Amino acid sequence: MNGNIRPADMKRINTPELAEAFIAEQVAQVRAQVEERPQGFDVRLFMDDDQGSLFSLTLLSPTREDAQGIADRFLAHPDRVYNSLLGALLADDDGREHR
């Protein structure tokens, strides 16, 4: 995301809809690729903003159908994936978000 976000801006992002709109404004490029491998299919997910990469993630899927479904759902709702991933990674052992 934009490194120039002020704390006052973050306080105004207090609903999922506003967060989704904010992410959509900040994200310059969302991509997904499916590539066949001997063990299955790699699904590569990318999210970039004007400063560079926000994240990239590679998952192994057993079937092309599952891989394409993962890619399609990511492209449809990248904000959900990003928010869920950060929520899981920033959570304490009891599941509460660490701040």
Buried (B, 14 or more C-beta within 10 A) or exposed (E): BEEEEEEEEEEEBEEEEEBBEBBEEBBEEBBBEBEEEEEBBBBBBBBBBEEEEBEEBEBEBEEEEBBBBBBEEBEEBBBBBBBEBEEEEEEEEEEEEEE
